[in-house]
Amino acid sequence: MAHVSTEGERVGVPVRPPDASFAELFAQHYAPALRLAALLEGDPTRAEDAVCDAFARVYGRLRRGGVDDVGPYLRQAVVNAVRGGWRRRQVERRHAADLLVDVTSESFDAAVVERDAVWRALRQLPPGQRRVVVLRYFEDLPEAEVARLLRVKVGTVKSQAAKGLAALHTILEVRDG
């Protein structure tokens, strides 16, 4: 059983002195963080990405003086980074079928042209309308969630969506002629 000091550190485990540089901190904690991420992730490349993300977050927090004990904070950051990767890949898998296009079909070129036209039309919208249209229709979020994310009222989302869709319709009609 490990002995624990009054500061919560295991006795015999080196404690980071307050004046240690980030490079020293990185050297001390990288291998254990990578081992944890690799065990959680199962893929060494993804594990390394998660550890790099975690260290970037910890560095920012250290610069602001918001970390009392780096070890547990970094461990939680690694776990969060790995979980975030799982969530991203789950979303990617869920939408992969929507993104796949049969490159052998004759309509591939038409699909590319159409997608390009939509992206160009979106860039012509005012920022508020573009944000609402993208979140509401491309991300398929409910109006309430879009309102929460953008910190606006649901009515604003509804009106910006209506205006944005009307503008897209006009822009794309003019293009098609």
Summary of the structure (lengths in Angstrom):
residues: 177
radius of gyration: 24.0
end to end distance: 77.5
largest distance: 77.6
contacts: 433
relative contact order: 0.07
helix: 73%
strand: 1%
